[in-house]
Amino acid sequence: MSLEPIKPTDSSIAAPEFIEPLCAIFRRALKADRLKYTPERAQILDTIIAFEGLFEADQLLDTLKSEGHSVSKATVYRTLKLLESAGIIQHVLFDREQSHYQLAIGQTGNTLLIDVNTGKAETITIPELIDIRNKVCASRGLKAEGHKLHIFVSKA
């Protein structure tokens, strides 16, 4: 099962308010591991920020290459692991054959509808769920930072 290709959005409208903070978060995480913020890692992060919804590593690599960037498959996979450990992206499990990822930061109420027959995923917002989440956290003296819910669907 493979997702339908998701193209990155026009870079002029791609969540500019998240670019600098994500770069800073990634730089700090890399520095803590004594690694460098290379131009290749920066380009991978910029491309991920421009994607809407889920993406696969191969889609990321194809997009980078189609935009004329010279980056190896190994660099993409290593950078995905670094971004995941920094909490910038998250691994989304719903298919045993292919790994999927999504931007984690800035996603405060992330719910996915995943069609088990086609592999198509749709990000939706459920305000009532966000309200319940916030009430549960507040009753415990906590502040919700976000949530992740995957709903697996098929035709009735």
N, C-alpha and C positions, 0 to 999 in steps of 0.2 A: 504494500500500500504506500502510495506516495502522494504528497500534497500537490495540489495544483500549483503551478509556479506563481509566486508572489513577487511582483516587481517592486523595487524601491520607489518611494514617492519622489516627486520633484524635490531636489535638495533645498530649494528656496522655501518650501513649506514644511520641511521635516523638523518638527519639534526643536527649534533653535534654543529654547530655554533649557534643554537638557544637555546640549553638547558640551558646554564648558564644565558643568559639574561632573558629568560622566568622565570626561578627560581627566579631571582632577582626581576623582576616585580611582580610576585606573592607574594613573601615575603613582599615587600613594601605595596602591597594592603592589605594583611592580617594584617600587623602591624598597618596600618591606621584604621582598624576596630577592633583592639585589639584582633586579633585571632592569633593562632600559625600555623606555617608551620610544620605540622605533617608528620610522615613517610607515612601515608595513602594518604595524599594530594600530597606529592611528587611522590608517585608511580602512582597515577591517572594522574598527569601532564606528567610524563615520558611515560606512555602508550599512552596518547593522542598525544604526539609528534611523536611517532612511527607510528601512523595511517596515511594512505594516503587518502585524500579526506574526505568525509562525514562519520560520525559515529552516532550511536544511543546510548543512555545511557545503554540500555541492552547489546549491543555489547561490550561496554567498561567494564561493570560488568563481563560479561562472559569471556572476555580476561584476566582480572585481576585474576579471580578465576582459570582459566585454567593454569595460570602461578604460582599458589600456594599462591596468596596473599589473606589475610583475610580482606575483606572490605565489609561493609554492603551496601545495595542498597540506604539507606538513606544518607550515607556518600558520595556515588557517586553523587547523585542528588544535595546535598548541595554544594559539591565541584564544580560541573558544574556551578551552579549559581554564586559561588565566582569567578571562572575563567572567566565567561561571564562578570561580573561586572568589573573585572580587565582589560577587553579588550583583553584577551588572546585567547578566543574562541568566536565564534559567533553562535547564533541560526539561523538556515537556515529554512525558512518557505516555504514548498511546499506541505505538507501533513498534513491534519487536524487530522489524526489518530496517528501520531508518531512524536516526536520531533527529529530533526537532528541537529548536530553540526559540526563545522569544526574549525581548527586552524585559528585564524585571524591574528596573528602577523607573519610576514614573507611572507604573501600572498599579494603581492603588485599589482597583476593584476589577480584577481580571477573571472573567468567566469565558470559557471556551465551549462552543457546541461543536462536537467532533462527530462527523458522519462515519460510522464504522464500515460502511460499504464502499465509500468513495475516498475516504481519507481527507475530505474537505473540512477545514476548520474555520470557524467564524468566531471572532471575538465579540462578545456582547456585554452590555452593562445592565445590571439589575439593581436599580436604586433601592428597592425594598431589601435586598440581600445586604447591601452596603449599610443600610440603617440597622438591620439586625446585628451585623458584625460589630458596628460601632457601639450599640447598646450593650452587647455581651462584654465587650472590652471595658467600657466605662463602668459597668457594674462591678468589675474586678479591679478598678483603679488603673486600667491600662489604656494605652492609646494604640489604635489599630494603625499599622503601617501599610497594610494591604492584605489581599487574599488571593488565592488561586483556587478555582473550581473548574473541573472538567466534566462536562455532561456528554455522555456518549449516546448518540441517537441513530436511528434507522427509520426508514419509512414504515408507517403503521399498517 
